[in-house]
Amino acid sequence: MYFSFNSSKMFFFIILIFSTLISISSNSWIGCWIGLEINLLSFIPLISNSNNLLSTEASLKYFLTQSIASINFLFSILLKMILMKNFEMIFFLSIMINSSMLMKMGSAPFHFWFPNIIEGLSWFNNFILMTWQKITPMIILSYYFNKNFILIIIMLNAIIGALGGLNQTSLRKLMAFSSINNLGWMLSSIMISENLWLFYLMLYSFMISIMCFLFHILNMFYINQLFINNMNSLIKINLLINFLSLGGLPPFIGFLPKWIIINFLIMNQMYFLTFILIMMSLIMLFFYIRIIYSSFMFNYLKMKWFKIFIKNNKFLLINFISFFSLTGMILSTFLYL
């Protein structure tokens, strides 16, 4: 598992970026569909690895689920073109198009494939799947919203993301359910404004990149590794800051976009939705704090001979990023001045 690419992987990575640009700049449904298909065919070579059975299985599962979503989307487009004047079918078609995009991004209740596939991927591929692969479906979804349907989906994402992560021992599955929970916030932000969604996505991508980078350097995949391995206290503090920032605790940068969304939802009198999102965020924070508490408090004498070291340049980068995570309250204070 490496962050570096060979030439063929780099080629597919460039195609992946261009496929997203094709979809979001297209002025027709067929153009969006073509971009999605190119995206699918470029991401599979990135995640498949002949030496790893888990990644091969994950690539096959990803192909099957994305193909089902693409067929559903194409069928919806064709129906829309045929039944253009039939207003009774518009509601049904909007739900079909929305559902296919939600399946594409791994949203609840179509999330059945998401944690299983993430479990078989490297941390870098997980980062792409949790951030970049959500851009195209989210933008296509914003073209054809069914507001009442999306409100139910937002609540489902928040609840399933929070409750699904409670009994997980795998860090990758934990990040998957965290991503599902954050998807609820993302859908709320895109209902308010595309600029707010872009701001949320950028900050979320920043926070997820820190976590994936840290776990990649420490070579960690399970929760028990956080307190079995003999880590430096500064590394544990960095993990604490970044976990709490991802959960959206007020002093950290992850609180800023959530605070803006809560303000807008309360202004639009969506009190029940706001209550669900806040309560589920508290559950997310509960299991983040539980993990950090364990890593700080548990002491394994058997592993004292094994010490984890991080190169100075990487450690300085992690410390700088963690310091940036602490500036959330300052930015929140000056936002409305």
C-alpha positions as CSV (number, residue, x, y, z in Angstrom):
1,M,0.0,0.0,0.0
2,Y,1.7,3.1,-1.2
3,F,0.8,6.7,-2.0
4,S,3.1,6.7,-5.0
5,F,1.7,5.7,-8.4
6,N,3.2,3.9,-11.3
7,S,2.6,5.3,-14.8
8,S,-0.5,3.3,-15.6
9,K,-2.1,4.2,-12.2
10,M,-1.3,7.9,-12.9
11,F,-3.0,7.6,-16.3
12,F,-6.2,6.2,-14.8
13,F,-6.1,8.8,-12.0
14,I,-5.9,11.7,-14.7
15,I,-8.9,10.0,-16.5
16,L,-10.8,9.9,-13.2
17,I,-10.3,13.7,-12.8
18,F,-11.4,14.4,-16.4
19,S,-14.4,12.2,-16.2
20,T,-15.7,14.2,-13.3
21,L,-15.2,17.4,-15.3
22,I,-17.0,15.9,-18.2
23,S,-20.1,15.1,-16.1
24,I,-20.3,18.4,-14.2
25,S,-19.8,20.5,-17.4
26,S,-22.2,18.6,-19.6
27,N,-25.4,20.3,-20.7
28,S,-27.3,17.0,-21.3
29,W,-28.3,13.9,-19.2
30,I,-26.5,11.6,-21.6
31,G,-23.3,13.6,-21.2
32,C,-23.6,13.2,-17.5
33,W,-24.1,9.5,-17.8
34,I,-21.1,9.1,-20.1
35,G,-18.9,11.0,-17.6
36,L,-20.1,8.6,-14.8
37,E,-19.3,5.6,-16.9
38,I,-15.7,6.9,-17.7
39,N,-15.4,7.6,-14.0
40,L,-16.3,4.0,-13.1
41,L,-14.0,2.4,-15.7
42,S,-11.1,4.6,-14.6
43,F,-11.5,4.0,-10.8
44,I,-11.6,0.2,-11.0
45,P,-8.0,-0.2,-12.2
46,L,-6.9,2.2,-9.4
47,I,-8.5,0.0,-6.7
48,S,-7.8,-3.5,-8.1
49,N,-4.6,-5.2,-7.1
50,S,-3.8,-8.7,-8.4
51,N,-1.7,-9.4,-5.2
52,N,-4.5,-8.6,-2.9
53,L,-7.8,-10.7,-2.9
54,L,-9.6,-8.1,-0.8
55,S,-9.0,-5.3,-3.2
56,T,-10.0,-7.5,-6.2
57,E,-13.2,-8.4,-4.5
58,A,-13.8,-4.7,-3.6
59,S,-13.3,-3.7,-7.3
60,L,-15.8,-6.4,-8.5
61,K,-18.4,-5.3,-5.9
62,Y,-17.9,-1.6,-6.8
63,F,-18.3,-2.4,-10.5
64,L,-21.6,-4.3,-9.9
65,T,-23.2,-1.7,-7.7
66,Q,-22.1,1.2,-9.8
67,S,-23.4,-0.6,-12.9
68,I,-26.8,-1.1,-11.3
69,A,-26.9,2.6,-10.4
70,S,-25.9,3.6,-14.0
71,I,-28.6,1.4,-15.6
72,N,-31.2,2.9,-13.3
73,F,-30.0,6.4,-14.2
74,L,-30.0,5.7,-17.9
75,F,-33.5,4.1,-17.7
76,S,-34.7,7.2,-15.8
77,I,-33.3,9.5,-18.5
78,L,-35.0,7.5,-21.3
79,L,-38.3,7.5,-19.4
80,K,-38.0,11.3,-18.9
81,M,-37.5,11.8,-22.6
82,I,-40.5,9.6,-23.5
83,L,-42.8,10.9,-20.8
84,M,-41.9,14.5,-21.0
85,K,-45.5,15.7,-21.1
86,N,-46.8,13.3,-18.5
87,F,-46.7,15.4,-15.3
88,E,-48.0,12.4,-13.1
89,M,-44.7,10.6,-13.8
90,I,-42.4,13.5,-12.8
91,F,-42.4,12.7,-9.1
92,F,-41.6,9.0,-9.8
93,L,-38.8,10.0,-12.2
94,S,-37.2,12.4,-9.8
95,I,-37.1,9.7,-7.1
96,M,-35.5,7.3,-9.6
97,I,-32.8,9.8,-10.6
98,N,-32.2,10.8,-7.0
99,S,-32.0,7.1,-5.9
100,S,-29.5,6.2,-8.6
101,M,-27.2,9.2,-7.6
102,L,-27.5,8.3,-3.9
103,M,-26.5,4.7,-4.7
104,K,-23.5,6.1,-6.7
105,M,-22.2,8.0,-3.7
106,G,-23.0,5.3,-1.1
107,S,-25.7,7.2,0.7
108,A,-28.2,5.5,3.1
109,P,-30.4,3.5,2.5
110,F,-28.3,2.4,-0.5
111,H,-25.1,2.2,1.5
112,F,-25.0,-1.7,1.6
113,W,-21.9,-1.8,-0.6
114,F,-19.9,1.2,0.9
115,P,-18.4,-0.2,4.2
116,N,-17.6,-3.6,2.6
117,I,-15.7,-2.0,-0.3
118,I,-13.8,0.4,1.9
119,E,-12.7,-2.5,4.0
120,G,-10.8,-3.9,1.0
121,L,-9.0,-0.7,-0.1
122,S,-5.8,1.1,0.8
123,W,-6.1,4.4,2.7
124,F,-5.4,6.5,-0.4
125,N,-8.1,4.8,-2.4
126,N,-10.4,5.2,0.6
127,F,-9.7,8.9,0.5
128,I,-10.7,9.1,-3.2
129,L,-13.9,7.1,-2.6
130,M,-14.9,9.2,0.3
131,T,-14.3,12.6,-1.3
132,W,-13.7,12.8,-5.1
133,Q,-16.2,10.1,-6.0
134,K,-19.0,12.0,-4.3
135,I,-18.6,15.2,-6.4
136,T,-20.3,14.1,-9.7
137,P,-23.4,12.3,-8.2
138,M,-23.9,15.2,-5.8
139,I,-23.9,17.8,-8.6
140,I,-26.2,15.7,-10.8
141,L,-28.5,15.3,-7.8
142,S,-28.6,19.1,-7.4
143,Y,-30.1,19.4,-10.9
144,Y,-33.2,17.4,-10.1
145,F,-34.0,17.6,-6.4
146,N,-37.0,16.0,-4.9
147,K,-36.9,18.0,-1.6
148,N,-39.2,15.8,0.5
149,F,-37.4,12.6,-0.5
150,I,-34.0,14.2,0.2
151,L,-35.1,15.4,3.7
152,I,-35.8,11.7,4.6
153,I,-32.5,10.6,3.1
154,I,-30.6,13.3,5.1
155,M,-32.1,11.9,8.4
156,L,-31.4,8.3,7.4
157,N,-27.8,9.2,6.6
158,A,-27.3,10.9,10.0
159,I,-28.9,8.0,11.9
160,I,-27.3,5.1,10.0
161,G,-23.9,6.8,10.0
162,A,-24.0,7.3,13.7
163,L,-25.5,4.0,14.9
164,G,-23.5,1.9,12.3
165,G,-20.2,3.1,13.7
166,L,-20.9,2.2,17.3
167,N,-19.9,-1.5,17.1
168,Q,-17.1,-1.2,14.6
169,T,-13.5,-2.4,15.4
170,S,-12.1,-1.6,11.9
171,L,-10.9,2.0,11.4
172,R,-11.8,1.8,7.7
173,K,-15.4,0.8,8.4
174,L,-15.5,3.5,11.1
175,M,-14.4,6.1,8.5
176,A,-17.0,4.7,6.1
177,F,-19.9,5.2,8.6
178,S,-18.4,8.6,9.4
179,S,-18.6,9.4,5.7
180,I,-22.3,8.3,5.6
181,N,-23.1,10.6,8.5
182,N,-21.2,13.5,6.9
183,L,-23.1,12.9,3.7
184,G,-26.3,13.9,5.6
185,W,-24.7,17.2,6.3
186,M,-23.4,17.5,2.7
187,L,-27.0,17.0,1.3
188,S,-28.3,19.6,3.8
189,S,-25.6,22.1,2.6
190,I,-26.4,21.5,-1.1
191,M,-30.1,22.1,-0.5
192,I,-29.1,25.5,0.9
193,S,-26.4,26.6,-1.5
194,E,-23.9,25.0,-3.9
195,N,-21.2,27.4,-2.5
196,L,-21.9,26.2,1.0
197,W,-21.7,22.5,-0.2
198,L,-18.3,23.3,-1.9
199,F,-17.0,24.8,1.3
200,Y,-18.2,21.8,3.3
201,L,-16.7,19.3,0.8
202,M,-13.3,21.1,0.8
203,L,-13.1,21.2,4.6
204,Y,-14.3,17.6,4.9
205,S,-11.8,16.4,2.3
206,F,-9.1,18.3,4.2
207,M,-10.0,16.5,7.5
208,I,-10.4,13.0,5.9
209,S,-7.0,13.5,4.1
210,I,-5.3,14.1,7.5
211,M,-6.9,11.0,9.0
212,C,-6.0,8.8,6.0
213,F,-2.4,10.2,5.9
214,L,-2.0,9.5,9.6
215,F,-3.3,6.0,9.5
216,H,-1.2,5.3,6.4
217,I,2.0,6.5,8.1
218,L,1.2,4.5,11.3
219,N,0.1,1.5,9.2
220,M,-3.1,1.2,11.2
221,F,-6.3,-0.6,10.2
222,Y,-8.0,-1.6,13.5
223,I,-8.9,0.3,16.7
224,N,-6.9,-1.9,19.0
225,Q,-3.7,-0.9,17.2
226,L,-4.2,2.6,18.6
227,F,-3.6,1.5,22.1
228,I,-1.5,-1.7,21.6
229,N,1.2,0.1,19.7
230,N,3.6,2.2,21.7
231,M,3.0,5.6,20.1
232,N,4.5,9.0,21.0
233,S,2.2,11.2,23.0
234,L,2.3,14.0,20.4
235,I,0.9,11.5,17.8
236,K,-1.9,10.6,20.1
237,I,-2.7,14.3,20.7
238,N,-2.7,14.9,16.9
239,L,-5.2,11.9,16.5
240,L,-7.4,13.5,19.3
241,I,-7.5,16.9,17.6
242,N,-8.3,15.4,14.1
243,F,-10.9,13.0,15.4
244,L,-12.7,15.7,17.3
245,S,-12.4,18.1,14.3
246,L,-14.0,15.4,12.1
247,G,-16.8,15.0,14.7
248,G,-17.5,18.7,14.6
249,L,-16.6,19.7,18.2
250,P,-16.8,23.6,18.6
251,P,-13.1,24.6,19.1
252,F,-12.0,22.8,15.9
253,I,-12.3,23.6,12.2
254,G,-14.8,20.8,11.5
255,F,-17.4,22.7,13.6
256,L,-17.4,25.7,11.2
257,P,-19.3,24.3,8.2
258,K,-21.7,22.5,10.5
259,W,-22.4,25.7,12.4
260,I,-23.3,27.5,9.2
261,I,-25.6,24.7,8.1
262,I,-27.4,24.7,11.5
263,N,-27.9,28.5,11.3
264,F,-29.5,28.1,7.8
265,L,-31.7,25.2,8.9
266,I,-33.0,27.1,12.0
267,M,-33.6,30.2,9.8
268,N,-35.7,28.0,7.5
269,Q,-37.6,26.5,10.5
270,M,-36.3,23.0,10.0
271,Y,-36.1,22.3,13.7
272,F,-36.7,18.5,13.6
273,L,-34.0,18.0,11.0
274,T,-31.5,20.2,13.0
275,F,-32.3,18.2,16.1
276,I,-31.6,14.8,14.4
277,L,-28.3,16.1,12.8
278,I,-27.0,17.5,16.2
279,M,-28.0,14.4,18.2
280,M,-26.4,12.0,15.7
281,S,-23.2,14.2,15.7
282,L,-23.1,13.7,19.5
283,I,-23.2,9.9,19.0
284,M,-20.3,10.2,16.5
285,L,-18.3,12.2,19.0
286,F,-19.1,9.6,21.7
287,F,-17.3,6.8,19.8
288,Y,-14.4,9.1,18.7
289,I,-13.8,10.1,22.3
290,R,-14.1,6.4,23.4
291,I,-11.3,5.5,20.9
292,I,-9.1,8.3,22.0
293,Y,-9.7,7.7,25.7
294,S,-8.6,4.0,25.1
295,S,-5.5,5.0,23.3
296,F,-4.4,7.4,26.0
297,M,-5.4,5.3,29.0
298,F,-4.6,1.7,28.1
299,N,-1.0,0.6,28.7
300,Y,0.4,-2.7,27.1
301,L,3.7,-3.7,28.6
302,K,4.2,-6.5,26.1
303,M,4.7,-4.1,23.2
304,K,7.2,-1.7,24.9
305,W,10.1,-3.0,22.7
306,F,8.2,-1.9,19.6
307,K,8.3,1.9,19.1
308,I,6.7,3.8,16.3
309,F,8.8,6.6,14.7
310,I,7.7,9.1,12.2
311,K,10.2,11.0,10.0
312,N,10.7,14.6,11.1
313,N,9.3,16.3,7.9
314,K,6.1,14.2,8.1
315,F,5.7,14.9,11.8
316,L,6.1,18.6,11.3
317,L,3.5,18.5,8.5
318,I,1.0,16.7,10.8
319,N,1.6,19.1,13.7
320,F,1.0,22.1,11.4
321,I,-2.2,20.6,10.0
322,S,-3.4,19.9,13.6
323,F,-2.6,23.5,14.6
324,F,-4.8,24.6,11.6
325,S,-7.6,22.4,13.0
326,L,-7.6,24.4,16.2
327,T,-8.4,27.7,14.3
328,G,-12.1,26.8,13.8
329,M,-13.4,28.9,16.7
330,I,-11.4,31.9,15.6
331,L,-12.8,31.7,12.0
332,S,-16.3,31.1,13.4
333,T,-16.0,34.2,15.5
334,F,-15.0,36.5,12.7
335,L,-17.4,35.0,10.1
336,Y,-20.4,37.2,11.1
337,L,-18.5,40.4,12.2
